Amino acid sequence: MNTQIINIFTGLLKEVWRILNEAAPYTLFGVFVAGLIQAFVNKEKIVKYLGEGFKSVFLAALFGIPMPLCSCGVIPTAISLRKNGASKGAVLSFLISTPETGVDSIAISYALLDPLMTVFRPVAAVIMAIIAGIAENIFGSKKEETITPPSSGNNACGRCGEAECCDSGAPERTHGFWDKLKEGLRYAFVELLGDISKWLISGIIIAGIISYFMPRDFVELYLSSGWKAMLLMLVTGVPLYICASASTPIAAALIAKGMSPGVALVFLLAGPATNITGLLAIGKFLGKRSVFIYLFSISLCTIALGLLLNQLYFTLGFSVKAAVGKAGEMLPHYVMAVSAVALPGLMIYASLKSRKE
């Protein structure tokens, strides 16, 4: 009995280690790029383009693609955009595209899934974000609350031009390249990694459990394809509090067991974009009608895009199971091993550092 337990534990540990090896290098790269974006992308200019009209919805979806914000971090940012004059449609668009299309999630998608899914996933998220934003502009409540107008710029530093970057009364200071880079790296490997570490490790462990324990016949019988399987994944994904990076290893494990890419896409899109906390925030700041438009748009689009993706794989003759995790083979084994050791260490450091701050 003890030998059987040891064998199960060892097998499970091997699966978790394998998934961590495949995911770690691309996760670290994605987090690093996210830090660069945080340091060098001017947020003030983004706000200027998110006023009324359909153009604002389109731009909000595009602006959300590189933003290094997970499903928990996007909510206060979206509220800030709204208070600074962004339209409701633009805010909904931003809320959907941002947590699903970050550079970290794109990198880990390439590591654990396949190139077609890596490209289709952010494209699908942008399409869904635009549809939800347009629906909000057309069908949303026309009653507008009082919104704080954008800053005229009087609270910006005289030299760097960034609003609220210096404390009131503090001497002006420059923000050169190295200062911004240092701040970006601190954001990437302390704030961002601290935010997603718990969910990412949980996702990798769950993926290992699925990969080791779940029978292939069960997935092929109940979760393989079709709108019913997609509806089940939608109902599962909507209330979950999971970021895009954490959902990726779970989806990869299910695909390897026989789930169709379309069903996996529903989970990958619905999980990061929706959670109870986010829905309550949308209801409070945008209204109950916006919550309904948000959920209806996500539900309709995820299933439609999932069916489209399945058809695309069938038409092109691609086998997603044959390609899952193959990107990791492009890297030397020592790079994967070092990254697999470094990532948990950095996560622990980030979590401890975040608590102190």
Buried (B, 14 or more C-beta within 10 A) or exposed (E): EEEEEEEEEEBBEEBBBBBBBBBBBBBBBBBBBBBBBBBEBEBBEBBEBBBBEBEBBBBBBBBBBBBBBBBBBBBEBBBBBBBBBBBBBBBBBBBBBBBBBBBBBBBBBBBBBBEBBBEBBBEBBBBBBBBBBBBBBEEBBEEEEEEEEBEEEEEBBEEBEBBEBBEEEEEEEEBEEEEBBEBBBBBBBBBBBBBBBEBBBBBBBBBBBBBBEBEEEEBBEEBBBBBEBBBBBBEBBBEBBBBBBBBBBBBBBBBBBBBBBBBBBBBBBBBBBBBEEBBEBBBEBBBEBBBBBBBEBBBBBBBBBBBBBBEBBEEEEBEBBEBBBBBBEEBEEEBBBBBBEEBBEBBBBBBEBBEEE
